[in-house]
């Protein structure tokens, strides 16, 4: 396992981190299975576990808490808040009112007195930066969080938040957690350069592009992955973007074969090769998934392999741009761009 410094914090984190979105009802995993996955991940050298309050409506946090009980000091524990937690309109977002409550709820579910990294799950256009940053700074000073970061923020909002922290003399976001993979490279043109400029640690989610890069999806095979069962539109080959992804996967498979790598090693090796990226979040549901992903822990891609990837999916290009999660709201809602 490789270790890297998380931004400018001085904290050393493994280049592969364990994502817990699939823990519980989402991934249909039991507590015993989750504990076994956490045990195996920690034994392999992974030292960061990332979850969120909205994963299974808190179930993931509860399962992570039980799995890490008794060894909290050896683990970097990260969670997120901001996504809706129920129908109550104020049980979401990044206001002081909600974040104070949301963090207490997360700490209770995790069974700990602090988290190492607390992340705002999505940018909240209804809440000002000073409101959110002052709340996070207070929670940090109270000892409930060690550091805080953003997740899937547009690049310009990352910059705005850095300036707001400076202007109001508040602590700042020290990490960003964006979606990044061979098939979704758009952040290379904006988010990653901004992260490097401000010294942010970057924890990339969906490095296997929702299973497209797992090796299970190939031309002529039925697509029967777990993710395709509840997001069928993202795997419908009648959709041009999905067709483009499959064509890229076929070409990437040949690159992996010629390099003596699995598709998973190629995909994870690509993400962790970028100098702005601290680590890639893997989200296994089974021990087999975990083993296949851990095989990429020490993968270092040669310049020839990286060049071959660039020839298939150009730098800064998203093959499925409509699936972007950091698009400014005015591009999605016509009422926000018209008088």
ZAGUMAR-846908 format. One line per field, with one value per residue (C-alpha): residue number from 0; residue in three letters; x, y, z. Coordinates in Angstrom, 2 decimals, always signed. Layout:
% residues N
i: (NUM / ...) $
aa: (ALA / ...) $
east: (X / ...) $
north: (Y / ...) $
up: (Z / ...) $
This chain:
% residues 339
i: (0 / 1 / 2 / 3 / 4 / 5 / 6 / 7 / 8 / 9 / 10 / 11 / 12 / 13 / 14 / 15 / 16 / 17 / 18 / 19 / 20 / 21 / 22 / 23 / 24 / 25 / 26 / 27 / 28 / 29 / 30 / 31 / 32 / 33 / 34 / 35 / 36 / 37 / 38 / 39 / 40 / 41 / 42 / 43 / 44 / 45 / 46 / 47 / 48 / 49 / 50 / 51 / 52 / 53 / 54 / 55 / 56 / 57 / 58 / 59 / 60 / 61 / 62 / 63 / 64 / 65 / 66 / 67 / 68 / 69 / 70 / 71 / 72 / 73 / 74 / 75 / 76 / 77 / 78 / 79 / 80 / 81 / 82 / 83 / 84 / 85 / 86 / 87 / 88 / 89 / 90 / 91 / 92 / 93 / 94 / 95 / 96 / 97 / 98 / 99 / 100 / 101 / 102 / 103 / 104 / 105 / 106 / 107 / 108 / 109 / 110 / 111 / 112 / 113 / 114 / 115 / 116 / 117 / 118 / 119 / 120 / 121 / 122 / 123 / 124 / 125 / 126 / 127 / 128 / 129 / 130 / 131 / 132 / 133 / 134 / 135 / 136 / 137 / 138 / 139 / 140 / 141 / 142 / 143 / 144 / 145 / 146 / 147 / 148 / 149 / 150 / 151 / 152 / 153 / 154 / 155 / 156 / 157 / 158 / 159 / 160 / 161 / 162 / 163 / 164 / 165 / 166 / 167 / 168 / 169 / 170 / 171 / 172 / 173 / 174 / 175 / 176 / 177 / 178 / 179 / 180 / 181 / 182 / 183 / 184 / 185 / 186 / 187 / 188 / 189 / 190 / 191 / 192 / 193 / 194 / 195 / 196 / 197 / 198 / 199 / 200 / 201 / 202 / 203 / 204 / 205 / 206 / 207 / 208 / 209 / 210 / 211 / 212 / 213 / 214 / 215 / 216 / 217 / 218 / 219 / 220 / 221 / 222 / 223 / 224 / 225 / 226 / 227 / 228 / 229 / 230 / 231 / 232 / 233 / 234 / 235 / 236 / 237 / 238 / 239 / 240 / 241 / 242 / 243 / 244 / 245 / 246 / 247 / 248 / 249 / 250 / 251 / 252 / 253 / 254 / 255 / 256 / 257 / 258 / 259 / 260 / 261 / 262 / 263 / 264 / 265 / 266 / 267 / 268 / 269 / 270 / 271 / 272 / 273 / 274 / 275 / 276 / 277 / 278 / 279 / 280 / 281 / 282 / 283 / 284 / 285 / 286 / 287 / 288 / 289 / 290 / 291 / 292 / 293 / 294 / 295 / 296 / 297 / 298 / 299 / 300 / 301 / 302 / 303 / 304 / 305 / 306 / 307 / 308 / 309 / 310 / 311 / 312 / 313 / 314 / 315 / 316 / 317 / 318 / 319 / 320 / 321 / 322 / 323 / 324 / 325 / 326 / 327 / 328 / 329 / 330 / 331 / 332 / 333 / 334 / 335 / 336 / 337 / 338) $
aa: (UNK / UNK / UNK / UNK / UNK / UNK / UNK / UNK / UNK / UNK / UNK / UNK / UNK / UNK / UNK / UNK / UNK / UNK / UNK / UNK / UNK / UNK / UNK / UNK / UNK / UNK / UNK / UNK / UNK / UNK / UNK / UNK / UNK / UNK / UNK / UNK / UNK / UNK / UNK / UNK / UNK / UNK / UNK / UNK / UNK / UNK / UNK / UNK / UNK / UNK / UNK / UNK / UNK / UNK / UNK / UNK / UNK / UNK / UNK / UNK / UNK / UNK / UNK / UNK / UNK / UNK / UNK / UNK / UNK / UNK / UNK / UNK / UNK / UNK / UNK / UNK / UNK / UNK / UNK / UNK / UNK / UNK / UNK / UNK / UNK / UNK / UNK / UNK / UNK / UNK / UNK / UNK / UNK / UNK / UNK / UNK / UNK / UNK / UNK / UNK / UNK / UNK / UNK / UNK / UNK / UNK / UNK / UNK / UNK / UNK / UNK / UNK / UNK / UNK / UNK / UNK / UNK / UNK / UNK / UNK / UNK / UNK / UNK / UNK / UNK / UNK / UNK / UNK / UNK / UNK / UNK / UNK / UNK / UNK / UNK / UNK / UNK / UNK / UNK / UNK / UNK / UNK / UNK / UNK / UNK / UNK / UNK / UNK / UNK / UNK / UNK / UNK / UNK / UNK / UNK / UNK / UNK / UNK / UNK / UNK / UNK / UNK / UNK / UNK / UNK / UNK / UNK / UNK / UNK / UNK / UNK / UNK / UNK / UNK / UNK / UNK / UNK / UNK / UNK / UNK / UNK / UNK / UNK / UNK / UNK / UNK / UNK / UNK / UNK / UNK / UNK / UNK / UNK / UNK / UNK / UNK / UNK / UNK / UNK / UNK / UNK / UNK / UNK / UNK / UNK / UNK / UNK / UNK / UNK / UNK / UNK / UNK / UNK / UNK / UNK / UNK / UNK / UNK / UNK / UNK / UNK / UNK / UNK / UNK / UNK / UNK / UNK / UNK / UNK / UNK / UNK / UNK / UNK / UNK / UNK / UNK / UNK / UNK / UNK / UNK / UNK / UNK / UNK / UNK / UNK / UNK / UNK / UNK / UNK / UNK / UNK / UNK / UNK / UNK / UNK / UNK / UNK / UNK / UNK / UNK / UNK / UNK / UNK / UNK / UNK / UNK / UNK / UNK / UNK / UNK / UNK / UNK / UNK / UNK / UNK / UNK / UNK / UNK / UNK / UNK / UNK / UNK / UNK / UNK / UNK / UNK / UNK / UNK / UNK / UNK / UNK / UNK / UNK / UNK / UNK / UNK / UNK / UNK / UNK / UNK / UNK / UNK / UNK / UNK / UNK / UNK / UNK / UNK / UNK / UNK / UNK / UNK / UNK / UNK / UNK / UNK / UNK / UNK / UNK / UNK / UNK / UNK / UNK / UNK / UNK / UNK / UNK / UNK / UNK / UNK / UNK / UNK / UNK / UNK / UNK / UNK / UNK / UNK / UNK) $
east: (+0.00 / +1.20 / +0.70 / +0.37 / -0.05 / -3.64 / -3.27 / -1.33 / -2.63 / +0.44 / -1.84 / -0.74 / -3.50 / -3.51 / -3.77 / -6.84 / -9.55 / -12.58 / -15.88 / -18.89 / -21.81 / -22.55 / -22.73 / -26.24 / -29.39 / -27.79 / -25.32 / -27.42 / -24.58 / -24.95 / -23.03 / -20.85 / -20.00 / -19.21 / -16.97 / -15.12 / -14.60 / -13.30 / -11.01 / -9.53 / -9.14 / -7.30 / -5.06 / -4.12 / -2.95 / -6.01 / -6.33 / -9.21 / -12.90 / -15.38 / -19.13 / -22.04 / -25.16 / -27.47 / -26.07 / -28.97 / -30.43 / -27.65 / -27.31 / -23.83 / -22.52 / -23.96 / -22.33 / -18.99 / -19.13 / -19.65 / -16.91 / -14.26 / -15.16 / -12.04 / -9.58 / -10.67 / -7.22 / -5.73 / -8.36 / -9.03 / -12.80 / -14.57 / -18.25 / -20.44 / -23.59 / -25.85 / -28.00 / -31.68 / -32.30 / -36.06 / -38.84 / -38.32 / -37.11 / -34.47 / -32.95 / -30.56 / -28.14 / -25.23 / -26.85 / -25.60 / -28.97 / -28.64 / -24.90 / -24.71 / -27.56 / -26.32 / -22.85 / -24.22 / -26.38 / -23.38 / -21.21 / -23.96 / -24.38 / -20.62 / -20.17 / -17.27 / -16.62 / -15.07 / -14.50 / -11.23 / -12.77 / -16.24 / -17.35 / -20.16 / -21.73 / -22.82 / -22.61 / -25.73 / -26.73 / -29.13 / -26.45 / -23.63 / -20.01 / -19.54 / -22.48 / -21.14 / -17.46 / -18.11 / -20.16 / -17.47 / -14.78 / -16.74 / -17.24 / -13.52 / -12.63 / -15.05 / -13.03 / -15.85 / -14.04 / -10.34 / -10.58 / -13.35 / -13.72 / -16.06 / -17.49 / -18.34 / -18.14 / -17.84 / -14.36 / -15.55 / -17.29 / -14.07 / -12.30 / -15.09 / -14.97 / -11.19 / -11.52 / -14.43 / -12.34 / -9.51 / -11.79 / -13.62 / -10.59 / -12.14 / -10.75 / -10.91 / -11.80 / -8.68 / -10.03 / -12.30 / -14.02 / -14.89 / -16.06 / -13.11 / -12.34 / -10.90 / -14.39 / -15.15 / -12.12 / -13.78 / -12.39 / -8.89 / -9.69 / -10.98 / -11.35 / -7.96 / -5.95 / -7.83 / -7.15 / -3.44 / -3.43 / -4.96 / -3.18 / -6.32 / -6.24 / -8.34 / -10.24 / -11.73 / -15.04 / -16.37 / -12.92 / -14.46 / -17.17 / -20.13 / -18.77 / -18.03 / -14.32 / -14.67 / -14.07 / -17.62 / -19.02 / -17.94 / -19.35 / -21.74 / -22.38 / -25.56 / -25.00 / -26.00 / -24.01 / -25.46 / -25.45 / -27.24 / -30.16 / -31.19 / -29.72 / -30.67 / -30.60 / -26.85 / -26.29 / -28.86 / -26.82 / -29.43 / -28.11 / -25.22 / -23.11 / -23.36 / -22.43 / -19.38 / -18.43 / -18.68 / -16.54 / -13.94 / -14.03 / -13.32 / -10.26 / -9.12 / -9.40 / -6.83 / -4.50 / -4.85 / -4.21 / -1.07 / +0.22 / -0.52 / -3.09 / -6.71 / -9.20 / -9.49 / -5.73 / -5.76 / -8.66 / -7.37 / -3.79 / -4.96 / -6.80 / -3.99 / -1.40 / -2.66 / -0.45 / -3.47 / -5.13 / -4.37 / -6.40 / -9.16 / -12.28 / -13.17 / -16.64 / -16.63 / -19.73 / -18.00 / -14.58 / -13.99 / -14.59 / -12.19 / -9.43 / -9.65 / -9.40 / -6.60 / -4.57 / -4.21 / -2.71 / +0.82 / -0.04 / +2.05 / +1.16 / +3.94 / +3.98 / +3.15 / +0.03 / -1.08 / -0.54 / -2.63 / -5.45 / -5.25 / -5.68 / -8.93 / -10.45 / -8.87 / -7.78 / -10.55 / -13.35 / -16.45 / -18.00 / -21.28 / -21.44 / -25.11 / -24.09 / -21.90 / -22.55 / -20.84 / -22.77 / -23.82 / -27.55 / -28.39 / -27.35 / -29.86 / -32.81 / -33.98 / -35.68 / -32.28 / -30.91 / -33.97 / -35.72) $
north: (+0.00 / +3.49 / +6.41 / +10.09 / +13.31 / +14.54 / +18.02 / +20.20 / +18.52 / +16.37 / +13.33 / +10.21 / +8.32 / +5.16 / +5.63 / +3.38 / +4.26 / +2.22 / +3.77 / +2.58 / +3.51 / -0.17 / -1.06 / -2.07 / -1.99 / -0.28 / -3.12 / -5.74 / -6.43 / -7.69 / -6.46 / -9.58 / -9.01 / -5.34 / -6.21 / -8.77 / -6.18 / -3.61 / -6.21 / -7.18 / -3.56 / -2.58 / -5.65 / -4.63 / -1.21 / +0.92 / +3.48 / +5.73 / +4.79 / +7.15 / +7.10 / +9.58 / +10.17 / +9.60 / +6.16 / +3.92 / +6.76 / +6.34 / +2.57 / +2.72 / +4.89 / +2.51 / -0.49 / +1.27 / +2.24 / -1.36 / -2.61 / -0.20 / -0.44 / -0.84 / +0.37 / +3.95 / +5.46 / +3.51 / +4.69 / +7.94 / +8.22 / +10.43 / +11.14 / +13.64 / +15.71 / +17.94 / +15.56 / +15.23 / +13.14 / +12.65 / +14.94 / +17.78 / +20.74 / +21.82 / +18.35 / +18.97 / +21.53 / +23.24 / +25.72 / +25.99 / +24.72 / +21.48 / +20.78 / +20.92 / +18.41 / +16.26 / +15.88 / +14.89 / +12.29 / +10.95 / +10.74 / +8.83 / +6.37 / +5.89 / +5.53 / +8.01 / +11.44 / +12.94 / +12.32 / +13.03 / +14.50 / +16.02 / +16.79 / +18.86 / +16.32 / +18.83 / +22.59 / +24.18 / +27.22 / +28.39 / +28.81 / +31.35 / +30.28 / +32.27 / +30.48 / +27.04 / +27.73 / +29.44 / +26.43 / +23.96 / +26.08 / +26.06 / +22.29 / +21.90 / +24.07 / +22.03 / +18.92 / +17.15 / +17.22 / +17.39 / +18.66 / +19.46 / +19.30 / +19.58 / +16.92 / +17.32 / +21.12 / +23.05 / +24.51 / +28.09 / +27.24 / +25.70 / +28.97 / +31.08 / +29.06 / +29.46 / +33.22 / +33.36 / +31.51 / +33.99 / +37.03 / +36.01 / +34.44 / +30.99 / +27.50 / +26.30 / +23.21 / +21.05 / +18.33 / +17.86 / +14.60 / +14.59 / +11.90 / +10.88 / +7.98 / +7.22 / +7.69 / +10.91 / +13.19 / +16.60 / +17.63 / +17.60 / +20.92 / +22.76 / +21.00 / +19.29 / +22.40 / +24.37 / +21.64 / +21.79 / +25.60 / +25.61 / +22.53 / +20.43 / +16.69 / +14.91 / +11.70 / +10.47 / +8.59 / +6.24 / +5.45 / +2.36 / +4.55 / +2.75 / -0.63 / +0.24 / -0.27 / -3.35 / -5.81 / -7.16 / -5.03 / -6.06 / -6.10 / -9.00 / -9.66 / -8.90 / -6.09 / -7.51 / -5.48 / -4.42 / -0.76 / -1.42 / -2.95 / +0.35 / +2.80 / +1.08 / +4.30 / +4.59 / +1.25 / +1.37 / +0.87 / +2.73 / +5.89 / +7.37 / +8.15 / +4.54 / +3.27 / +5.55 / +4.18 / +0.59 / +1.33 / +2.96 / +0.00 / -2.41 / -0.41 / +0.01 / -3.75 / -4.28 / -1.74 / -3.55 / -6.95 / -5.72 / -4.24 / -7.43 / -5.67 / -6.21 / -3.51 / -2.65 / -2.18 / +0.01 / +2.11 / +2.61 / +3.06 / +5.81 / +7.74 / +7.54 / +8.52 / +12.11 / +14.31 / +16.14 / +12.94 / +11.73 / +8.53 / +6.61 / +5.47 / +1.85 / +0.57 / -3.24 / -5.25 / -8.63 / -9.99 / -10.89 / -7.28 / -6.09 / -8.52 / -7.52 / -3.84 / -4.28 / -5.85 / -2.30 / -0.95 / -0.83 / -0.41 / +2.23 / +2.83 / +3.49 / +6.61 / +4.44 / +3.08 / +6.54 / +7.83 / +4.96 / +5.88 / +9.52 / +8.36 / +6.60 / +9.20 / +12.62 / +14.59 / +16.75 / +14.87 / +13.34 / +10.58 / +11.02 / +14.78 / +14.61 / +12.56 / +15.31 / +16.06 / +19.46 / +21.25 / +24.80 / +24.78 / +27.34 / +24.83 / +22.32 / +24.55 / +26.93 / +29.21 / +30.09 / +31.39 / +33.31 / +36.37) $
up: (+0.00 / -0.83 / +1.57 / +0.76 / +2.67 / +2.73 / +1.28 / +3.70 / +6.86 / +7.46 / +7.87 / +6.00 / +4.19 / +2.10 / -1.66 / -1.60 / +0.92 / +1.90 / +0.82 / +2.82 / +0.56 / -0.11 / +3.56 / +4.56 / +2.46 / -0.56 / -1.08 / +0.73 / +3.15 / +6.72 / +9.76 / +9.74 / +6.08 / +6.71 / +9.65 / +7.53 / +4.77 / +7.26 / +8.86 / +5.49 / +4.39 / +7.56 / +7.35 / +3.80 / +4.98 / +4.24 / +7.02 / +5.86 / +5.90 / +4.26 / +4.84 / +4.93 / +6.98 / +4.00 / +3.08 / +4.02 / +6.14 / +8.68 / +8.45 / +6.90 / +9.75 / +12.34 / +10.65 / +10.29 / +13.97 / +15.05 / +12.70 / +14.01 / +17.70 / +19.82 / +17.20 / +16.58 / +17.10 / +14.18 / +11.67 / +9.89 / +9.96 / +7.41 / +6.97 / +5.13 / +5.65 / +3.61 / +1.57 / +2.62 / +5.72 / +5.57 / +4.39 / +6.87 / +4.80 / +7.30 / +7.69 / +4.80 / +3.48 / +5.23 / +7.60 / +11.17 / +12.40 / +10.48 / +10.57 / +14.37 / +14.61 / +11.71 / +13.21 / +16.63 / +14.89 / +12.96 / +16.06 / +17.87 / +15.00 / +14.64 / +18.40 / +18.53 / +20.02 / +16.86 / +13.16 / +11.42 / +8.27 / +8.01 / +4.46 / +2.96 / +0.63 / -2.02 / -2.38 / -0.90 / -3.01 / -0.29 / +2.38 / +2.37 / +2.74 / +5.96 / +7.61 / +6.75 / +7.39 / +10.74 / +11.86 / +10.77 / +12.44 / +15.70 / +15.51 / +14.88 / +17.87 / +19.98 / +19.12 / +17.29 / +13.94 / +13.15 / +9.56 / +7.11 / +3.36 / +0.42 / -1.86 / -5.54 / -5.45 / -8.72 / -9.08 / -8.73 / -5.43 / -4.11 / -4.89 / -3.36 / -0.15 / +0.12 / -0.22 / +2.23 / +4.82 / +4.35 / +4.41 / +7.59 / +9.32 / +9.48 / +9.02 / +5.44 / +3.50 / +3.27 / +0.99 / -2.02 / -2.93 / -6.65 / -9.05 / -11.24 / -13.56 / -16.99 / -18.45 / -16.56 / -16.81 / -16.84 / -13.46 / -14.93 / -16.59 / -13.52 / -10.14 / -10.01 / -10.97 / -8.30 / -5.73 / -6.53 / -6.35 / -2.85 / -1.54 / -1.09 / -0.59 / -3.23 / -2.50 / -5.78 / -5.73 / -8.41 / -9.86 / -11.51 / -13.06 / -11.47 / -12.59 / -16.21 / -15.49 / -13.29 / -16.12 / -15.84 / -18.68 / -22.17 / -25.67 / -26.23 / -22.54 / -20.65 / -18.18 / -14.82 / -12.31 / -8.96 / -9.99 / -13.30 / -11.40 / -9.79 / -12.34 / -15.61 / -17.64 / -17.06 / -18.76 / -21.57 / -24.73 / -26.75 / -25.05 / -27.09 / -24.01 / -22.85 / -26.29 / -26.20 / -22.79 / -23.98 / -27.02 / -24.77 / -22.39 / -25.23 / -26.26 / -22.66 / -22.14 / -24.85 / -23.23 / -19.90 / -21.47 / -23.25 / -19.98 / -18.03 / -15.85 / -14.91 / -15.82 / -12.14 / -11.85 / -14.95 / -13.66 / -10.11 / -11.28 / -13.61 / -10.89 / -8.36 / -10.98 / -11.15 / -8.96 / -7.53 / -6.30 / -2.78 / -2.91 / -4.63 / -2.77 / -3.42 / -2.52 / -2.39 / -1.51 / -1.22 / -0.20 / -3.85 / -4.87 / -2.19 / -3.19 / -6.84 / -5.91 / -3.40 / -6.22 / -7.53 / -4.30 / -5.71 / -9.39 / -11.14 / -14.78 / -17.26 / -19.42 / -22.46 / -20.77 / -19.67 / -23.21 / -24.58 / -22.19 / -23.33 / -26.93 / -26.00 / -23.65 / -24.05 / -20.97 / -19.54 / -21.34 / -19.75 / -21.85 / -19.96 / -19.26 / -18.26 / -15.22 / -13.82 / -10.16 / -9.98 / -12.72 / -11.74 / -10.93 / -13.66 / -16.31 / -14.99 / -14.06 / -16.84 / -14.30 / -12.84 / -16.14 / -17.35 / -16.09) $
